[in-house]
Amino acid sequence: MDNILPAYDDPLFSILIIVVLILIVAISSYVMGNFKEERKRKSLEQFLHRFNTKECSLEIEEMPFQSTLIKPLSLLAYAFKNQGEYQKAINLNLYLIENIPKFLDKEHILEELGQTYLKAGFLKRSEAIFLEILHKHARNKKALYHLGIVYELLHEYDKALETIPPLKILGEKTETLEAHLQLNRLLENKQLSNPEKVEALRTLLQNKNYAYRRIMKALFSLDLTVAWQSVERDKIESILDILWFLPSSNLNFDIISTDETLSALYLAKGVLESKDVTPTSNIFAIDTIISAQKGGDREVDLNFSYGCGKCKQHFPIGFIRCPKCYAIDAIQIKETLAKKQSQTGYSLL
Ligand SMILES: [Zn+2]
């Protein structure tokens, strides 16, 4: 032993051993880290190979890659996505992902790619991208959230609901999102009879996480009596268009006559006759129509458009999730005065 390690009882020798051990650990973890990163890169390359399409119209594949290109090309891809030029955005994102070596550096570009596929309606591709991100980074909130949207659009609500617990663990407020998905699942549940759905919806009206407008819309198509009983005075504006477009045969005059806002609404629509005391709704457009009728003008009607409270975009038709930013329960009903058209009385249900 003395011949092999002549100075093993020397304190300096112990220090040398410790230094050598530290070096071995450092080198092996460096090699293992590189090996893992390389393995991730190769699996990602194989994965993305599936998405390389010939219909891409930008010819950038031959362009030599430089790290200084990452920022401008990412911004360009983002701009293309917002302009609806999805194929160009996808092409740029794929180019960047293929050329950036480390997963961490291209994680946000993969998120963008997944979101672009989602916007473009390639839901299965979007699902695959978000699953791939989560496979490598399970705590990616953006990927989890968007994966939930993909499953919702695919009507796979059970899978969408599976994204809720991890989001909750990651500190996200998920009550409204969970309620939104549960309501989707309830409304599309073919195992439940209509009375069972109505009963469930009545219960959900007590839960503030559930969207009143969505529940009322469903109730008006399932059970008129329960729907009318559930109309809440201070929430009429959120269902104004639904009430306005109800066919006359679906109106409950017993309930309407007991509420001034509802009376004003249907007086403005021309369903009710004017009485000695004119009801007021405190809704500008409705009260203006009633005033115009008093002045003899019966050609004023209401038009509706829909805004998103989050991204402030406007749309001509209503939505459950904002088509632009995917916000839920963000719909804002905008009523405007218009000249009466000959075709009236269609229902939103
Ligand atoms: Zn929006």
Boltz pocket constraint, residues with backbone or C-beta under 6 A from the ligand:
constraints:
  - pocket:
      binder: B
      contacts: [[A, 308], [A, 309], [A, 310], [A, 311], [A, 312], [A, 313], [A, 322], [A, 323], [A, 324], [A, 325], [A, 326], [A, 327], [A, 330]]
      max_distance: 6.0
